[in-house]
């Protein structure tokens, strides 16, 4: 399993927060949207941008679970 049993739970309680984080993620990183002119030319650059974004979100008061 990728997620340990203690951290894995099923329910609707956290769904809204998680979906909101996903929406913010897609909104702030235009290169993850399906049809856009903002895109990464290499997989390495895409990974770097995503890691920087997640690091920034974890460094602020907003908690972004990875």
Secondary structure, DSSP 8 states (H G I E B T S, - for coil): --S-TTT---SSTTHHHHHHHHHHHHHH-GGGSSS-S---SSHHHHHHHHHHHHHHHHHSSS----
